[in-house]
């Protein structure tokens, strides 16, 4: 079980270093958005699981996504810069797109705890082709 805490600590450290790098590069607004994105998504997913407008199958999908994000082992390990986070972002985007199409924008708008600019990006996923 200690390896799990070590892995979680490593991911948090890399994430923090990425956000700090944005601050050092003078991109404070982006750093603030990235610093809150993962926690905001976790809150969103938990809230959507409890919303009756989200179909049961999509609630299971959201639960599985939370489990996947919590796992230290991914398709591409998180300790690999950029690519390690990119696979998580792609999975999150696909699940959110599916939930958006099934439940509509209203539940996501109501439950999103983060900045409006990030919400607009999330909602744009519904209109993309595919």
Backbone bond lengths (Angstrom), bond angles and torsions (degrees), N, CA, C in turn:
res aa  C-N    CA-C-N  psi(-1)  N-CA   C-N-CA  omega(-1)  CA-C   N-CA-C  phi
1 X - - - 1.443 - - 1.530 111.05 -
2 X 1.330 117.08 -26.27 1.468 119.21 179.91 1.528 111.54 -66.12
3 X 1.336 118.13 -29.67 1.461 120.33 178.15 1.527 110.75 -64.01
4 X 1.337 116.73 -30.66 1.462 120.55 177.87 1.522 110.29 -64.93
5 X 1.327 116.83 -44.35 1.462 120.76 179.41 1.512 111.27 -67.19
6 X 1.319 117.03 -35.35 1.460 120.67 177.09 1.526 109.90 -65.55
7 X 1.335 116.49 -43.78 1.463 120.40 178.92 1.521 110.98 -63.90
8 X 1.325 117.25 -44.85 1.467 120.91 178.63 1.529 109.94 -61.12
9 X 1.331 116.43 -43.94 1.460 120.22 177.92 1.516 112.35 -60.77
10 X 1.325 116.84 -40.25 1.463 120.85 178.41 1.517 112.19 -64.30
11 X 1.333 116.71 -42.61 1.461 120.73 179.09 1.525 110.19 -64.58
12 X 1.323 116.22 -43.92 1.470 119.98 179.25 1.527 109.95 -62.86
13 X 1.320 117.71 -40.65 1.459 121.07 179.24 1.532 111.32 -63.85
14 X 1.330 117.53 -43.66 1.468 120.67 178.25 1.523 111.39 -64.18
15 X 1.315 115.60 -42.40 1.464 121.02 178.86 1.529 109.59 -61.55
16 X 1.333 116.61 -45.24 1.454 121.21 178.10 1.518 111.94 -62.14
17 X 1.334 116.60 -40.48 1.465 120.51 178.95 1.529 110.60 -64.40
18 X 1.327 116.62 -38.55 1.469 120.67 177.88 1.524 110.94 -62.53
19 X 1.340 116.06 -47.57 1.469 120.44 179.67 1.530 110.02 -64.09
20 X 1.327 117.53 -43.20 1.459 121.48 177.80 1.527 110.84 -61.08
21 X 1.330 116.78 -39.07 1.459 120.82 176.95 1.523 112.15 -60.47
22 X 1.330 116.24 -38.75 1.468 119.64 176.53 1.525 111.11 -65.14
23 X 1.333 116.78 -40.16 1.467 120.93 178.70 1.521 109.67 -63.08
24 X 1.330 117.22 -47.40 1.465 122.01 -179.61 1.531 110.40 -61.56
25 X 1.321 116.72 -35.15 1.465 121.00 179.90 1.527 112.32 -77.27
26 X 1.334 116.76 0.31 1.457 120.00 178.20 1.513 114.10 83.86
27 X 1.304 117.50 15.73 1.466 121.78 -178.38 1.525 109.03 -107.28
28 X 1.324 116.01 61.07 1.471 122.35 -174.21 1.524 112.72 -63.71
29 X 1.316 118.24 -39.30 1.465 120.65 -179.62 1.531 110.58 -63.26
30 X 1.322 116.34 -44.52 1.465 120.15 177.57 1.526 110.76 -65.75
31 X 1.319 116.54 -38.48 1.468 120.64 179.08 1.523 110.27 -61.63
32 X 1.321 117.03 -42.75 1.461 120.64 179.29 1.530 110.73 -63.35
33 X 1.327 117.39 -42.53 1.464 120.79 179.87 1.535 110.75 -64.83
34 X 1.346 117.20 -44.27 1.466 120.48 179.91 1.521 111.98 -67.57
35 X 1.327 116.42 -36.52 1.461 119.87 -179.54 1.522 111.11 -61.94
36 X 1.317 116.75 -32.51 1.452 119.68 -178.78 1.503 115.68 -98.46
37 X 1.334 118.77 -8.72 1.467 120.80 -172.60 1.522 112.89 -62.67
38 X 1.313 118.11 -51.62 1.468 120.52 -177.47 1.526 110.60 -63.32
39 X 1.335 119.00 -49.74 1.467 117.89 177.01 1.533 112.53 -59.74
40 X 1.338 117.49 -37.35 1.459 120.55 178.40 1.527 111.22 -64.35
41 X 1.319 117.02 -40.19 1.465 120.63 178.77 1.526 111.12 -65.82
42 X 1.318 117.23 -40.75 1.464 120.02 179.07 1.527 109.83 -61.97
43 X 1.329 116.98 -44.31 1.473 120.89 177.54 1.524 109.90 -62.07
44 X 1.327 117.54 -44.95 1.461 121.86 178.87 1.521 111.07 -57.94
45 X 1.333 116.91 -47.56 1.465 120.31 -177.39 1.520 111.07 -62.68
46 X 1.324 117.16 -42.96 1.466 120.60 178.95 1.525 110.65 -61.80
47 X 1.317 116.60 -42.56 1.466 120.67 179.72 1.523 111.40 -67.19
48 X 1.330 117.26 -40.33 1.465 120.35 179.61 1.526 111.77 -65.68
49 X 1.326 116.82 -34.74 1.466 119.98 177.91 1.526 110.25 -61.21
50 X 1.330 117.61 -32.50 1.453 121.39 -179.91 1.527 114.76 -88.45
51 X 1.319 118.56 -0.51 1.466 122.38 -176.74 1.525 109.97 -92.05
52 X 1.346 116.53 128.17 1.468 120.21 -177.23 1.523 113.80 -71.72
53 X 1.328 118.38 -14.12 1.467 120.92 177.77 1.515 112.65 -76.53
54 X 1.319 116.94 -15.60 1.468 121.00 179.24 1.526 107.82 -89.11
55 X 1.349 117.59 123.07 1.462 120.07 -180.00 1.531 112.26 -58.76
56 X 1.315 116.04 150.42 1.464 122.37 -176.03 1.530 112.18 -55.14
57 X 1.315 117.67 -42.92 1.465 120.43 179.47 1.516 112.40 -60.41
58 X 1.306 116.32 -36.41 1.464 120.44 179.20 1.527 111.20 -75.16
59 X 1.327 116.44 -29.87 1.467 119.44 174.19 1.527 109.65 -65.09
60 X 1.332 116.22 -40.23 1.469 120.03 176.62 1.523 110.40 -63.94
61 X 1.316 116.05 -39.51 1.467 121.14 178.01 1.532 110.54 -62.58
62 X 1.334 116.82 -42.40 1.467 120.86 177.80 1.527 111.22 -64.81
63 X 1.331 116.59 -40.21 1.460 120.17 177.18 1.517 111.50 -63.08
64 X 1.334 115.50 -42.16 1.468 119.76 177.91 1.533 110.28 -64.34
65 X 1.330 116.47 -37.63 1.464 120.03 178.42 1.520 110.96 -64.01
66 X 1.325 117.08 -43.14 1.468 119.58 177.16 1.526 110.35 -59.54
67 X 1.333 116.61 -41.57 1.462 120.25 176.99 1.515 112.16 -63.14
68 X 1.334 116.17 -42.03 1.462 120.96 179.69 1.530 110.72 -63.02
69 X 1.332 116.13 -43.15 1.464 119.46 -179.53 1.519 111.97 -67.37
70 X 1.322 117.04 -29.61 1.464 120.80 -179.77 1.525 112.43 -80.36
71 X 1.339 116.64 -21.02 1.467 120.24 -178.79 1.527 110.78 -68.30
72 X 1.323 116.54 137.74 1.465 118.21 177.02 1.529 112.26 -74.66
73 X 1.315 118.06 -18.93 1.462 121.74 -179.83 1.519 109.76 -102.42
74 X 1.314 116.84 123.60 1.456 123.37 179.80 1.521 109.41 -121.89
75 X 1.330 114.29 176.59 1.462 119.82 173.40 1.530 108.47 -58.82
76 X 1.326 115.98 -48.42 1.465 122.42 173.12 1.529 105.87 -116.73
77 X 1.327 119.13 118.13 1.464 121.05 -176.55 1.528 112.66 -56.66
78 X 1.341 115.73 142.66 1.464 121.28 -175.58 1.522 113.48 -66.63
79 X 1.329 118.53 -19.63 1.465 119.10 -179.46 1.528 112.42 -75.47
80 X 1.325 118.35 -8.84 1.463 121.75 175.56 1.532 107.20 -82.78
81 X 1.331 117.88 116.73 1.464 120.45 -175.64 1.523 112.34 -55.66
82 X 1.281 116.64 140.46 1.457 128.33 178.07 1.530 112.01 64.64
83 X 1.322 118.83 -61.07 1.466 121.33 -177.47 1.527 111.67 -61.89
84 X 1.316 117.19 -33.64 1.456 120.66 179.87 1.512 112.80 -65.02
85 X 1.311 117.12 -34.12 1.453 120.96 177.63 1.523 111.14 -88.21
86 X 1.318 116.64 -25.66 1.455 120.84 -177.62 1.525 111.55 -64.45
87 X 1.333 118.43 -40.57 1.465 119.11 179.89 1.524 110.58 -64.68
88 X 1.341 117.54 -37.64 1.467 120.48 176.11 1.529 110.36 -63.84
89 X 1.323 116.48 -43.49 1.465 120.51 -179.31 1.524 111.42 -62.69
90 X 1.322 117.10 -38.63 1.466 120.89 179.40 1.526 110.31 -66.04
91 X 1.330 117.06 -43.62 1.467 120.71 179.27 1.529 109.76 -64.23
92 X 1.328 117.80 -44.08 1.466 121.51 177.69 1.522 110.26 -59.10
93 X 1.336 117.30 -45.78 1.466 121.36 -178.75 1.526 111.28 -62.06
94 X 1.327 117.19 -42.34 1.469 119.98 -179.53 1.525 111.50 -65.42
95 X 1.328 117.10 -42.53 1.471 119.94 179.42 1.525 110.25 -67.55
96 X 1.332 117.54 -44.39 1.460 119.47 178.32 1.527 111.88 -61.45
97 X 1.300 116.61 -38.78 1.467 120.60 178.15 1.523 110.30 -62.48
98 X 1.314 116.41 -42.61 1.464 121.22 178.58 1.531 110.93 -63.65
99 X 1.325 116.91 -44.63 1.467 120.93 179.34 1.527 110.18 -65.75
100 X 1.319 117.49 -40.62 1.463 121.39 177.73 1.523 111.04 -58.48
101 X 1.303 116.52 -44.84 1.462 120.57 -178.65 1.526 111.73 -68.95
102 X 1.322 117.67 -32.86 1.464 121.04 -177.94 1.525 112.63 -82.65
103 X 1.329 117.59 -40.98 1.465 121.20 -172.91 1.525 113.53 -106.59
104 X 1.324 117.18 -15.64 1.454 120.13 -177.67 1.523 112.24 87.83
105 X 1.324 115.25 178.82 1.459 121.77 -176.58 1.525 113.32 -75.98
106 X 1.327 117.75 -31.34 1.462 121.62 -170.34 1.534 113.39 -53.75
107 X 1.341 119.32 -50.85 1.469 117.47 -179.06 1.527 113.05 -62.60
108 X 1.315 116.71 -36.67 1.462 119.51 -178.92 1.527 110.04 -70.64
109 X 1.326 117.21 -41.62 1.473 120.44 176.31 1.526 110.99 -59.97
110 X 1.326 116.29 -43.72 1.464 120.62 -177.36 1.522 112.72 -68.22
111 X 1.320 116.90 -35.35 1.466 120.48 -172.28 1.520 114.54 -97.87
112 X 1.333 118.36 -9.49 1.468 120.37 -177.54 1.531 109.89 -69.86
113 X 1.346 117.65 120.23 1.458 120.36 -177.96 1.531 114.16 -91.72
114 X 1.320 117.42 -5.98 1.463 121.28 -172.65 1.510 113.81 -94.57
115 X 1.335 115.83 -167.71 1.462 121.30 -177.74 1.535 111.92 -68.78
116 X 1.313 114.75 150.95 1.469 122.47 -179.50 1.534 111.60 -59.83
117 X 1.330 117.38 -36.66 1.469 120.42 -178.77 1.523 111.28 -62.34
118 X 1.321 117.21 -38.75 1.463 120.50 178.42 1.520 109.99 -71.33
119 X 1.322 117.53 -37.89 1.463 121.11 177.53 1.527 110.71 -59.95
120 X 1.322 117.09 -41.03 1.475 120.07 178.59 1.524 111.14 -60.17
121 X 1.328 117.11 -40.12 1.471 120.09 177.84 1.523 110.93 -64.34
122 X 1.322 116.57 -41.13 1.467 120.61 179.88 1.525 109.99 -64.24
123 X 1.324 116.89 -44.99 1.456 120.67 -178.10 1.524 112.81 -68.13
124 X 1.312 117.11 -24.89 1.460 121.58 177.74 1.538 111.00 -65.34
125 X 1.331 117.07 -23.94 1.467 120.68 -179.32 1.518 112.13 -61.24
126 X 1.323 117.91 -27.61 1.460 120.92 -179.29 1.513 112.16 -66.97
127 X 1.315 116.24 -34.69 1.457 120.43 -173.69 1.517 113.36 -87.42
128 X 1.345 117.99 -7.96 1.464 118.70 -179.58 1.520 110.17 -74.57
129 X 1.310 115.56 150.03 1.473 120.01 -178.60 1.514 110.45 -77.05
130 X 1.334 114.11 156.02 1.451 117.68 175.26 1.464 114.65 146.10
